[in-house]
């Protein structure tokens, strides 16, 4: 007959070592605060689903990100053939309430993946903000994080960027 099992809080000797006691402490978590000392919002950001490209015109497609499980469009990006194995990415839009949650990154990744699947070898875009919600520098930085490099300026003076694969 086996001896009764010891509860986890009792000590257990290991050869040549002091007994180890396991101790379970039940603590209440302190609310996290931000730099201003206010309670941080620990709510998870909503999930977004990137949809398959929709054909808009002969050589143009749109990719949309919807709020998880709904038809609500949180953002979109257009892609079109630029000739010579290049695709042109334009009209990247993310609704104000869905910004800074990774929607633009998902759309750029989806545009690149779609271009690769369709046999394109590079993508170009104009880094030009369409509203006051994002600075030109922040926009260029976002595209750089996705592998784009500045290759010149457009006729409007905006950075022209390209990514090859």
Buried (B, 14 or more C-beta within 10 A) or exposed (E): EEEEEEEEEEEEEEEEEEEEEEEEEEEEEEEEEEEEEEEEEEEEEBEBEBBEBEEEEEEBBBBBBBBEEEEEBBBBBBBBBBEEEBBBBBEBBBBEEBBEBBBBBBBBBBBBEBBEEEEBEBBBBBBBBEEEEBEEEEBBEBBBEBBBEEEEEEEEEBBBBBBEE
